[in-house]
Structure formats: C-alpha cells, structure tokens
Amino acid sequence: MEKTKKLRCPLGIPGGIIAALIGLVGIVWNIVNFDTFNLIISIALLLLALPFVRVTMMVHLANDRLDAIEEQLKSNI
C-alpha cells in the first residue's frame, strides 16, 4: 500500500506566483500607458504577492520537516 502524504494548500504558491506575474505585467502596461493610479495598484499587488509566495513556501517546508521528525520519532519508539 502506498504511503499518502498529508494534503497541503495546493493553490498557495501558484496563486501567489500568478498574482506576482499579473502585478509585474500591470506595472509594465501602466508605465507604457502613463496611468499612474493603476500603476500604484499594480505595484501594491506585486509587493503583496511576493512575500505571500515566500511565506507559503516556508510554511510548506516547515510542515514537511515536522512530518519527517514525526516519522523519526515514531520509528524510534
């Protein structure tokens, strides 16, 4: 029987990357069209999405490490 891993949030990292790419495209688009208000919104989206991706990745790595530690403790007992 295959060992099943615990489910993680599947859309955290790809969703954050998509949001960062949309913000980056929005920045370029609004610079070309000289639209300052939407440029500010695109910059804000980019600045929110990049830390979101990093934090989500850190949480996933921490959960994987905790699962590995739990497996070691179970095998030692």
Residue pairs with C-beta under 8 A, 6 or more apart in sequence:
5 67
6 63
6 67
8 60
8 63
9 56
9 60
12 52
12 53
12 56
12 59
12 60
13 53
13 56
13 57
13 60
16 49
16 50
16 52
16 53
16 56
17 49
17 53
19 45
19 48
19 49
19 52
20 45
20 46
20 49
20 50
20 53
22 45
22 49
23 42
23 43
23 44
23 45
23 46
23 47
23 49
24 42
24 46
26 38
26 39
26 41
26 42
26 45
26 46
27 39
27 42
27 43
27 46
29 42
30 36
30 38
30 39
30 42
31 39
